[in-house]
Amino acid sequence: MGIFQRVGRPAILAASRSPRLRRTAERLPVTRKVVDRFVAGETIPDALYTVGALRDSGRFVTVDYLGEDTSSVDDAERTVQAYLALLDGLARRGDADTTVRPLEVSLKLSALGQALPRDGEKIAYENAHTICAKAREVGAWVTVDAEDHTTTDSTLAIVRDLRTEFDWLGTVLQAYLHRTEADCREFAASGARIRLCKGAYDEPASVAYRDAADVTDSYLRCLRVLMAGSGYPMVASHDPVIIDAVPALAREFGRGVDGFEYQMLYNIRDAEQRRLAEAGNHVRVYVPFGDEWYGYFVRRLAERPANLMFFLRALAERR
Ligand SMILES: Cc1cc2nc3c(=O)[nH]c(=O)nc-3n(C[C@H](O)[C@H](O)[C@H](O)COP(=O)(O)OP(=O)(O)OC[C@H]3O[C@@H](n4cnc5c(N)ncnc54)[C@H](O)[C@@H]3O)c2cc1C
């Protein structure tokens, strides 16, 4: 395992929890410049502008209103209102509701109140239900993001409940967790849409693979389970090893272009996104927007030394 993986990544993710560092980073004008590389603006019109450009280039979207670890019922309610307004904005685009819906929103249950000390899980369920009902009305999909491993049981329980009413609801599973192959078996058998990613949090060895090669191996095992199942696999990765493995797996399990999709983050490997879309695949781009960008931004820095260097260079060069 490289020094960045072993030391740099955990240190950056730990620093992300320091409120002082957060305030400092948020105040630096240069941060904004670097943040703009990963985030599609702060407002719904900003997000819709990016959605328009991506749809014009033949890509699908999933839009995420940034925010996590909400600490009050009112903040959770504000997040719900933002999603309802976002879904209204997406509805006005009028993209056709096909078997594979081009428009989707992604949400974090912690932004909907999951961690609130009183009735957090119930509040998050009800808030997510409100958003799903609106998505159904406008013909969009919803996928629930995966957060740190202490939330996985609660998140999957909420998703199972919601899926009894909204069977198109998807969820994210993280290949770095030891438990995920079993979770893939369960959800693949129930016909769910599953977004498989490697995982972006700093997890202990007791619950997660920590070596990059082990994570990739686990990813490929999980993807095989999803491809073999009756659900809809969403291959969320920028890793060429994973992307190159997909066509053979799809062929083996008789899946055509409507039977799975590639997914990548906004502005990461953009040329590869276009190449896959131009070749006739469904490619969905995860488009984050909003002013609560700090957690998302730090996870992107922690993923790749080049991103951190880009940020540090911009800091060093500021006048
Ligand atoms: C659509 C989508 C949704 C996601 N949702 C979640 C979630 O809910 N929960 C969660 O824990 N994680 C989520 N992630 C993040 C994911 O877990 C990984 O942290 C991230 O995708 C990096 O892993 P990778 O598979 O791309 O492979 P890596 O091995 O990390 O990267 C492979 C290559 O991709 C490129 N690349 C990867 N990351 C970056 C970057 N930040 N900047 C520039 N280039 C990069 C580089 O060329 C790199 O060499 C999501 C990712 C995607 C694509």
Ligand as a Chemical Component Dictionary entry (heavy atoms), coordinates in Angstrom:
data_LIG
# 
_chem_comp.id                   LIG 
_chem_comp.type                 NON-POLYMER 
_chem_comp.pdbx_formal_charge   0 
_chem_comp.three_letter_code    LIG 
# 
loop_
_chem_comp_atom.comp_id 
_chem_comp_atom.atom_id 
_chem_comp_atom.alt_atom_id 
_chem_comp_atom.type_symbol 
_chem_comp_atom.charge 
_chem_comp_atom.model_Cartn_x 
_chem_comp_atom.model_Cartn_y 
_chem_comp_atom.model_Cartn_z 
_chem_comp_atom.pdbx_ordinal 
LIG C1  C1  C 0 -21.523 7.919  -8.974  1  
LIG C2  C2  C 0 -20.709 7.743  -7.735  2  
LIG C3  C3  C 0 -21.351 7.767  -6.504  3  
LIG C4  C4  C 0 -20.615 7.563  -5.331  4  
LIG N1  N1  N 0 -21.282 7.506  -4.131  5  
LIG C5  C5  C 0 -20.594 7.155  -3.012  6  
LIG C6  C6  C 0 -21.258 6.912  -1.781  7  
LIG O1  O1  O 0 -22.502 7.005  -1.674  8  
LIG N2  N2  N 0 -20.519 6.552  -0.705  9  
LIG C7  C7  C 0 -19.158 6.411  -0.779  10 
LIG O2  O2  O 0 -18.534 6.059  0.235   11 
LIG N3  N3  N 0 -18.487 6.667  -1.934  12 
LIG C8  C8  C 0 -19.170 7.035  -3.041  13 
LIG N4  N4  N 0 -18.486 7.256  -4.213  14 
LIG C9  C9  C 0 -17.000 7.395  -4.198  15 
LIG C10 C10 C 0 -16.314 6.068  -4.349  16 
LIG O3  O3  O 0 -16.540 5.284  -3.194  17 
LIG C11 C11 C 0 -14.790 6.241  -4.540  18 
LIG O4  O4  O 0 -14.258 6.903  -3.424  19 
LIG C12 C12 C 0 -14.402 6.996  -5.787  20 
LIG O5  O5  O 0 -15.259 6.721  -6.856  21 
LIG C13 C13 C 0 -12.977 6.624  -6.206  22 
LIG O6  O6  O 0 -12.894 5.257  -6.504  23 
LIG P1  P1  P 0 -12.746 4.669  -8.003  24 
LIG O7  O7  O 0 -13.571 3.429  -8.107  25 
LIG O8  O8  O 0 -13.066 5.724  -8.964  26 
LIG O9  O9  O 0 -11.256 4.144  -8.120  27 
LIG P2  P2  P 0 -9.849  4.763  -7.747  28 
LIG O10 O10 O 0 -8.928  3.594  -7.717  29 
LIG O11 O11 O 0 -9.916  5.634  -6.546  30 
LIG O12 O12 O 0 -9.537  5.668  -8.992  31 
LIG C14 C14 C 0 -9.221  5.160  -10.280 32 
LIG C15 C15 C 0 -8.825  6.310  -11.180 33 
LIG O13 O13 O 0 -9.937  7.199  -11.328 34 
LIG C16 C16 C 0 -9.520  8.554  -11.313 35 
LIG N5  N5  N 0 -10.028 9.178  -10.080 36 
LIG C17 C17 C 0 -10.607 8.565  -9.020  37 
LIG N6  N6  N 0 -10.964 9.458  -8.075  38 
LIG C18 C18 C 0 -10.599 10.657 -8.545  39 
LIG C19 C19 C 0 -10.708 11.973 -8.033  40 
LIG N7  N7  N 0 -11.239 12.246 -6.852  41 
LIG N8  N8  N 0 -10.210 12.986 -8.791  42 
LIG C20 C20 C 0 -9.663  12.749 -10.005 43 
LIG N9  N9  N 0 -9.530  11.513 -10.536 44 
LIG C21 C21 C 0 -9.995  10.495 -9.826  45 
LIG C22 C22 C 0 -8.032  8.514  -11.339 46 
LIG O14 O14 O 0 -7.625  8.487  -12.678 47 
LIG C23 C23 C 0 -7.721  7.195  -10.652 48 
LIG O15 O15 O 0 -6.457  6.689  -10.984 49 
LIG C24 C24 C 0 -19.199 7.414  -5.405  50 
LIG C25 C25 C 0 -18.569 7.402  -6.646  51 
LIG C26 C26 C 0 -19.292 7.537  -7.807  52 
LIG C27 C27 C 0 -18.581 7.480  -9.114  53 
# 
loop_
_chem_comp_bond.comp_id 
_chem_comp_bond.atom_id_1 
_chem_comp_bond.atom_id_2 
_chem_comp_bond.value_order 
_chem_comp_bond.pdbx_ordinal 
LIG C1  C2  SING 1  
LIG C2  C3  SING 2  
LIG C2  C26 DOUB 3  
LIG C3  C4  DOUB 4  
LIG C4  N1  SING 5  
LIG C4  C24 SING 6  
LIG N1  C5  DOUB 7  
LIG C5  C6  SING 8  
LIG C5  C8  SING 9  
LIG C6  O1  DOUB 10 
LIG C6  N2  SING 11 
LIG N2  C7  SING 12 
LIG C7  O2  DOUB 13 
LIG C7  N3  SING 14 
LIG N3  C8  DOUB 15 
LIG C8  N4  SING 16 
LIG N4  C9  SING 17 
LIG N4  C24 SING 18 
LIG C9  C10 SING 19 
LIG C10 O3  SING 20 
LIG C10 C11 SING 21 
LIG C11 O4  SING 22 
LIG C11 C12 SING 23 
LIG C12 O5  SING 24 
LIG C12 C13 SING 25 
LIG C13 O6  SING 26 
LIG O6  P1  SING 27 
LIG P1  O7  DOUB 28 
LIG P1  O8  SING 29 
LIG P1  O9  SING 30 
LIG O9  P2  SING 31 
LIG P2  O10 DOUB 32 
LIG P2  O11 SING 33 
LIG P2  O12 SING 34 
LIG O12 C14 SING 35 
LIG C14 C15 SING 36 
LIG C15 O13 SING 37 
LIG C15 C23 SING 38 
LIG O13 C16 SING 39 
LIG C16 N5  SING 40 
LIG C16 C22 SING 41 
LIG N5  C17 SING 42 
LIG N5  C21 SING 43 
LIG C17 N6  DOUB 44 
LIG N6  C18 SING 45 
LIG C18 C19 SING 46 
LIG C18 C21 DOUB 47 
LIG C19 N7  SING 48 
LIG C19 N8  DOUB 49 
LIG N8  C20 SING 50 
LIG C20 N9  DOUB 51 
LIG N9  C21 SING 52 
LIG C22 O14 SING 53 
LIG C22 C23 SING 54 
LIG C23 O15 SING 55 
LIG C24 C25 DOUB 56 
LIG C25 C26 SING 57 
LIG C26 C27 SING 58 
# 
